[in-house]
């Protein structure tokens, strides 16, 4: 905590290393990571984003394993605490196992403290930070408000009761958003199912012979990145119809001296790798992207880009079945180039887009309302945590 405040009687400020022990996981060489093995290797991605696992047959000290119920903390990229709910695993170096000194703090109370502290860490590192992380030394030195053990148990029980109700409401709003997506999928099926077989099919490459993937300038060359002015997108940023300003920018030198390419405004960016495969956004300005993204821009007098995007969304499930790889399921440039789409006359394309836009806009309004309600509930949880650790709950 960067700002200490007055605590209720009986509470005191304690450093993390006064109430718990942080143990780093193990760093791995590529050859040690297996497709199959005795122990799963728990990486940050397995805690937060995906289920692509590595394994290991290495026999290690007990401190390098985590088991069901252990308190873990990912300190790099996606970061924060988790109570592990899986089987015995070897946890990666970017994760700490946190062992609370139970005569001072309960595991559940410490978990809530660490969860509450995430926003504080983010504010300290700044909104412009692209890769959030916490060093072990800085985490051990963080100050937390600590009540007596009995009060900790009371607070945890109260939080569990309140959060159970809030989480149920959040899940309900998420379910409504999922239903809206399902409905949009049925509309796409209706439109493109009707078009299927009525017109010739052509590959994406036939509309854009120069379609290509992006590239990543070497991060060792500061001149490629420092004071950059050219938007450079990763596939994790393909989350809406039009791109927002990129989280990172490269310089003209980074563009000229590397395999990175500049795509013009209106280009459809298509993700190829892992969970971002077939995520799409249209460039709102000229920009570049990494090698996990393909840029596609047809002649607008031949193929409507919105018609293309809708049709690719309709074909998404079929396209994703072409992904290959053991550790990570990916598409590639060749597969994207060879995607075949229905090619009706331009007036039919525009008519389909007008109809789909009308439905899509209504669905997005419904989802927007649900999302706002979810965000309000998340903010409520943060407010309740703040009250709890100020002794006001």
ChimeraX attribute file (.defattr): number of C-alpha atoms within 10 A of each C-alpha:
attribute: neighborCount
match mode: 1-to-1
recipient: residues
	/A:1	16
	/A:2	8
	/A:3	6
	/A:4	10
	/A:5	9
	/A:6	11
	/A:7	16
	/A:8	14
	/A:9	8
	/A:10	9
	/A:11	16
	/A:12	14
	/A:13	17
	/A:14	15
	/A:15	16
	/A:16	21
	/A:17	18
	/A:18	15
	/A:19	20
	/A:20	19
	/A:21	14
	/A:22	19
	/A:23	17
	/A:24	18
	/A:25	21
	/A:26	18
	/A:27	11
	/A:28	12
	/A:29	7
	/A:30	7
	/A:31	7
	/A:32	12
	/A:33	17
	/A:34	17
	/A:35	12
	/A:36	12
	/A:37	13
	/A:38	13
	/A:39	19
	/A:40	22
	/A:41	25
	/A:42	25
	/A:43	22
	/A:44	22
	/A:45	14
	/A:46	13
	/A:47	20
	/A:48	13
	/A:49	10
	/A:50	13
	/A:51	14
	/A:52	16
	/A:53	18
	/A:54	19
	/A:55	18
	/A:56	19
	/A:57	15
	/A:58	12
	/A:59	11
	/A:60	10
	/A:61	7
	/A:62	8
	/A:63	13
	/A:64	18
	/A:65	21
	/A:66	23
	/A:67	16
	/A:68	12
	/A:69	13
	/A:70	17
	/A:71	21
	/A:72	23
	/A:73	25
	/A:74	23
	/A:75	20
	/A:76	16
	/A:77	14
	/A:78	14
	/A:79	20
	/A:80	24
	/A:81	24
	/A:82	19
	/A:83	17
	/A:84	18
	/A:85	12
	/A:86	13
	/A:87	12
	/A:88	16
	/A:89	20
	/A:90	25
	/A:91	25
	/A:92	20
	/A:93	20
	/A:94	21
	/A:95	24
	/A:96	23
	/A:97	27
	/A:98	22
	/A:99	17
	/A:100	22
	/A:101	14
	/A:102	11
	/A:103	9
	/A:104	16
	/A:105	20
	/A:106	19
	/A:107	20
	/A:108	18
	/A:109	22
	/A:110	23
	/A:111	21
	/A:112	19
	/A:113	19
	/A:114	18
	/A:115	18
	/A:116	21
	/A:117	20
	/A:118	14
	/A:119	13
	/A:120	14
	/A:121	18
	/A:122	15
	/A:123	11
	/A:124	11
	/A:125	15
	/A:126	11
	/A:127	9
	/A:128	11
	/A:129	12
	/A:130	11
	/A:131	10
	/A:132	16
	/A:133	18
	/A:134	17
	/A:135	10
	/A:136	14
	/A:137	11
	/A:138	9
	/A:139	17
	/A:140	16
	/A:141	14
	/A:142	16
	/A:143	19
	/A:144	19
	/A:145	20
	/A:146	25
	/A:147	23
	/A:148	13
	/A:149	15
	/A:150	10
	/A:151	15
	/A:152	21
	/A:153	16
	/A:154	13
	/A:155	21
	/A:156	18
	/A:157	14
	/A:158	13
	/A:159	18
	/A:160	14
	/A:161	11
	/A:162	13
	/A:163	18
	/A:164	11
	/A:165	10
	/A:166	17
	/A:167	15
	/A:168	11
	/A:169	15
	/A:170	20
	/A:171	12
	/A:172	14
	/A:173	19
	/A:174	17
	/A:175	13
	/A:176	16
	/A:177	20
	/A:178	13
	/A:179	14
	/A:180	18
	/A:181	16
	/A:182	12
	/A:183	15
	/A:184	18
	/A:185	13
	/A:186	13
	/A:187	17
	/A:188	19
	/A:189	17
	/A:190	12
	/A:191	17
	/A:192	17
	/A:193	13
	/A:194	10
	/A:195	15
	/A:196	15
	/A:197	11
	/A:198	11
	/A:199	12
	/A:200	11
	/A:201	14
	/A:202	14
	/A:203	15
	/A:204	21
	/A:205	19
	/A:206	13
	/A:207	17
	/A:208	15
	/A:209	12
	/A:210	13
	/A:211	20
	/A:212	19
	/A:213	25
	/A:214	22
	/A:215	21
	/A:216	21
	/A:217	22
	/A:218	12
	/A:219	11
	/A:220	8
	/A:221	10
	/A:222	14
	/A:223	16
	/A:224	22
	/A:225	22
	/A:226	13
	/A:227	11
	/A:228	17
	/A:229	13
	/A:230	22
	/A:231	21
	/A:232	28
	/A:233	28
	/A:234	19
	/A:235	25
	/A:236	12
	/A:237	18
	/A:238	22
	/A:239	13
	/A:240	11
	/A:241	14
	/A:242	17
	/A:243	21
	/A:244	17
	/A:245	16
	/A:246	15
	/A:247	13
	/A:248	17
	/A:249	21
	/A:250	25
	/A:251	19
	/A:252	15
	/A:253	13
	/A:254	24
	/A:255	20
	/A:256	13
	/A:257	10
	/A:258	13
	/A:259	15
	/A:260	20
	/A:261	21
	/A:262	19
	/A:263	23
	/A:264	16
	/A:265	13
	/A:266	20
	/A:267	22
	/A:268	26
	/A:269	29
	/A:270	25
	/A:271	29
	/A:272	26
	/A:273	20
	/A:274	20
	/A:275	18
	/A:276	19
	/A:277	22
	/A:278	26
	/A:279	21
	/A:280	27
	/A:281	23
	/A:282	23
	/A:283	24
	/A:284	16
	/A:285	17
	/A:286	14
	/A:287	22
	/A:288	28
	/A:289	27
	/A:290	19
	/A:291	22
	/A:292	24
	/A:293	30
	/A:294	26
	/A:295	27
	/A:296	26
	/A:297	24
	/A:298	21
	/A:299	10
	/A:300	11
	/A:301	7
	/A:302	13
	/A:303	19
	/A:304	17
	/A:305	20
	/A:306	19
	/A:307	21
	/A:308	21
	/A:309	20
	/A:310	18
	/A:311	18
	/A:312	20
	/A:313	18
	/A:314	21
	/A:315	18
	/A:316	14
	/A:317	11
	/A:318	11
	/A:319	18
	/A:320	17
	/A:321	11
	/A:322	13
	/A:323	18
	/A:324	14
	/A:325	9
	/A:326	11
	/A:327	13
	/A:328	15
	/A:329	17
	/A:330	20
	/A:331	23
	/A:332	19
	/A:333	17
	/A:334	10
	/A:335	14
	/A:336	23
	/A:337	20
	/A:338	13
	/A:339	15
	/A:340	18
	/A:341	18
	/A:342	19
	/A:343	21
	/A:344	17
	/A:345	11
	/A:346	15
	/A:347	10
	/A:348	13
	/A:349	19
	/A:350	16
	/A:351	12
	/A:352	18
	/A:353	22
	/A:354	14
	/A:355	12
	/A:356	18
	/A:357	14
	/A:358	10
	/A:359	14
	/A:360	18
	/A:361	11
	/A:362	12
	/A:363	17
	/A:364	15
	/A:365	11
	/A:366	14
	/A:367	20
	/A:368	13
	/A:369	13
	/A:370	19
	/A:371	17
	/A:372	12
	/A:373	16
	/A:374	20
	/A:375	13
	/A:376	13
	/A:377	17
	/A:378	16
	/A:379	12
	/A:380	14
	/A:381	18
	/A:382	16
	/A:383	12
	/A:384	18
	/A:385	22
	/A:386	16
	/A:387	12
	/A:388	20
	/A:389	21
	/A:390	17
	/A:391	18
	/A:392	11
	/A:393	13
